[in-house]
Amino acid sequence: MIRSNTFRPQAVLAGLFMLLVAGACVAQGAPATTGTAATQAEPPGYDAALAERLGADDYGMRKYVLVILKTGPTPLPRGEARDAMFQGHFANMKRLAAEGKLVLAGPLDGVDGRRGIFVFDTADLEEARALVATDPVIASGEMEAELHAYYGSAALLLLNEAHGTISRKSF
């Protein structure tokens, strides 16, 4: 260990500043970072081009809209009309996924009327509301949509492509 008897006030002030920033970040629930991206080493395996293509921030995250589909006010009884409505529902999800708008979709367990989720590739709640409105289960009143701002991994945008390589059947 090398010791120096030279007191450097700038180094002490810089250290205190970093502690204050880290403490403020922790208090607000944000990750604490020090330095700039230029001075921090990138982690092994980091793909800057992919991160940029996916719109990832420094944490590999981005904004989306999460939609929870809940039982609506006018569910259709079993029969041809209901079957046609759900065929339209699945066709609509395929279309939105092919357009790159729908990142993730799937059913839930139905507890408390929660029947499914969508994650849309937009941070704009109104745009997501317009996309949801194109779904026959929403238009018919079978389900209603609850929209939320969602901050998640930018890698979600790779999900549809990856899913296509592992699924033998499609809806």
Buried (B, 14 or more C-beta within 10 A) or exposed (E): EEEEEEEEEEEEEEEEEBEEEBEEBEEEEEEBBBEEEEEEEEEEEEEEEBBEEBEBEEEBBBBBBBBBBBBBEEEBEEEEEBEEBBEBBBEBBBEBBEEEBBBBBEEBEEEEEBBBBBBBBBBEBEBBBEBBEEBBBBBBEBBBBEBEEBEBBBBBBBBBEEEEEEEEEEE
